[in-house]
Amino acid sequence: MPRSAGTVPRRPELHVVHETAHLAAVADQLNRRPRRTLGWETPAERLHELLAA
């Protein structure tokens, strides 16, 4: 998955542990971003469609 600018440092220090809440927020932000490869749907929308089928 491509890195989202400004969410997680490219090379974080190994001793720095990101909080679970922060990582969940980053994942949520990425999953709500429309993607050209999905016909401008978000990954969350596509997953919802697949699970509803």
C-alpha positions, 0 to 999 in steps of 0.5 A: 500500500502506498504511504500516505504523506504526513501520516506515518514517518517514512523511517520511524525510529525503532524505539518509537511505538505508535499508539494503537489509536493512532494507527487505527486512525491512519488506517481509517483515513487510508481506507476512506480515500477514493482510488482510481483503480477502484473506479473512484470508490474507497476501499471501505466501500468496495469491501462493504459491497463484497461483504454484502453480496 
